[in-house]
């Protein structure tokens, strides 16, 4: 059986490319381009550029309409200074513009009288350090005179010996604000008594700092806390403790950027007690959920990004629409894709033989239709040669079978040939709908949905129509020089994100796979896998990953070898192909025999290049799982190792 080869994941690549910040205003919109792109053969190979991922910081750089929301939020914050303390959550998913909106609010507040701001990136601290870091960030905004008075009061109370040394230091020579803050923190946190008095002490400092001349508004300090949802559970709770327990004083307002769903039960805070859940609700008194930009704004954003990097001639109207719709209007995802086009077209020697549009269409196929791309890169369907040809034949025959008119004899011959290739009898007097239903059970599961997806069919038609497309598809099927994947799934669950108590590299606000990876030594210690496949070389990378994680993996190239291995040792689980030794159902039949005879009743995962409704039904009847995804089979193996792999639902 031929298993789809997973493209190598790209690392950091060096390139002599000019960089254009995404936060800087992009070139002004050009006149509307024709719906059809320039001929692919004449499309330019550069110069290209890269976009960075910095948030928008100035109203002039706002491309998705966040400026209006920022002005209104800033106005609400200023008007609500008498209601402080309070906390506002800016709520949105990964890459949806939380940081950009907060930066724009900050820029608006800069014009308001007696309003000051401070930024704290929670991702830069871990655990208890986050509490200290946030409180110090607030104290750093106070005047030196206010901080010196605070130290003097601590000394006069006589409760803190460390504070006496701090005041002596001040008297011996003036300290800068940073030094004063360090000494003040030492005094406020020296023991439990000091901690109990910290909120009152900070409240007094804020009151003294915020006092202004008569008939003028009191000062307001707005504290922006960003990337909270990327932090470990310990860091999240420490920041919340700082906000609600020690900094919950008049004169302070907090604006916290996070994905609330990532902090909810079953998210980052996995099993909060009722008291902890209530505490979290008290921290976030109100939230503003960033809406998804409308399609026109997203399309304009894509157009400007494309012009900035030099690929605007490669995106026709349908590709732009596909990118806008399938990216869910996510600016970060759009920029990742655009940068992916540039890196591939510039650095991968494979694309020197093809027009840049081939890069664009291939990566869009890989990103938005990952299951189909895996089949493209892993070989064709039974007798069809390749999955693209299979899909396009299905697309044509589907129209015939759904039409009310009789099928012409010439087309009936082609239809029957296609049915034979999928182990189905000739189309006789049965209705076209019945024949179509039987056929679709033998085709990959996504075909019926994709055939009605105009974005997909347009993308595929354009790819096939490119010069030398047959050579391109041949290389993709052979797995040579495949484009670096940009789809939001991890390269490996065995090199997964760090545990939730780890440092900010966990990136839990980012898409799966965005955080740093760690070694998996010993993760599968004691696990024994029997892998049955007549082409074991197709699975070498996965087998090596399992062995590196501590598993024992035994390879059997046919059913007889698997039976011999089972007679010696009962494995933790079996991983099997389906099409083996010339029999397209050998894997299913083999596991069926083992189940009936009671020789093996444990977990089974079928790893196949094609997932069809028929195969899904048959594997489910055997109490087995079916997948064509490398990361998915790793996840299933990990669950089996933990004894948490129930039969498929």
HELIX and SHEET records of a PDB file:
HELIX    1   1 UNK A   40  UNK A   42  5                                   3    
HELIX    2   2 UNK A   59  UNK A   61  5                                   3    
HELIX    3   3 UNK A   66  UNK A   79  1                                  14    
HELIX    4   4 UNK A   81  UNK A   83  5                                   3    
HELIX    5   5 UNK A   98  UNK A  109  1                                  12    
HELIX    6   6 UNK A  122  UNK A  124  5                                   3    
HELIX    7   7 UNK A  128  UNK A  139  1                                  12    
HELIX    8   8 UNK A  144  UNK A  157  1                                  14    
HELIX    9   9 UNK A  161  UNK A  172  1                                  12    
HELIX   10  10 UNK A  177  UNK A  188  1                                  12    
HELIX   11  11 UNK A  192  UNK A  210  1                                  19    
HELIX   12  12 UNK A  228  UNK A  230  5                                   3    
HELIX   13  13 UNK A  233  UNK A  241  1                                   9    
HELIX   14  14 UNK A  242  UNK A  246  3                                   5    
HELIX   15  15 UNK A  260  UNK A  263  1                                   4    
HELIX   16  16 UNK A  274  UNK A  283  1                                  10    
HELIX   17  17 UNK A  295  UNK A  309  1                                  15    
HELIX   18  18 UNK A  312  UNK A  314  5                                   3    
HELIX   19  19 UNK A  317  UNK A  326  1                                  10    
HELIX   20  20 UNK A  331  UNK A  347  1                                  17    
HELIX   21  21 UNK A  349  UNK A  353  5                                   5    
HELIX   22  22 UNK A  356  UNK A  368  1                                  13    
HELIX   23  23 UNK A  370  UNK A  376  1                                   7    
HELIX   24  24 UNK A  387  UNK A  402  1                                  16    
HELIX   25  25 UNK A  409  UNK A  421  1                                  13    
HELIX   26  26 UNK A  432  UNK A  440  1                                   9    
HELIX   27  27 UNK A  447  UNK A  450  1                                   4    
HELIX   28  28 UNK A  454  UNK A  465  1                                  12    
HELIX   29  29 UNK A  469  UNK A  478  1                                  10    
HELIX   30  30 UNK A  493  UNK A  495  5                                   3    
HELIX   31  31 UNK A  504  UNK A  506  5                                   3    
HELIX   32  32 UNK A  536  UNK A  539  5                                   4    
HELIX   33  33 UNK A  540  UNK A  548  1                                   9    
HELIX   34  34 UNK A  559  UNK A  568  1                                  10    
HELIX   35  35 UNK A  586  UNK A  597  1                                  12    
HELIX   36  36 UNK A  613  UNK A  621  1                                   9    
HELIX   37  37 UNK A  630  UNK A  641  1                                  12    
SHEET    1   A 2 UNK A  18  UNK A  20  0                                        
SHEET    2   A 2 UNK A  49  UNK A  51  1                                        
SHEET    1   B 5 UNK A 115  UNK A 121  0                                        
SHEET    2   B 5 UNK A 220  UNK A 226  1                                        
SHEET    3   B 5 UNK A 252  UNK A 258  1                                        
SHEET    4   B 5 UNK A  86  UNK A  91  1                                        
SHEET    5   B 5 UNK A 286  UNK A 289  1                                        
SHEET    1   C 5 UNK A 552  UNK A 556  0                                        
SHEET    2   C 5 UNK A 528  UNK A 532  1                                        
SHEET    3   C 5 UNK A 573  UNK A 576  1                                        
SHEET    4   C 5 UNK A 603  UNK A 607  1                                        
SHEET    5   C 5 UNK A 625  UNK A 627  1                                        
END                                                                             
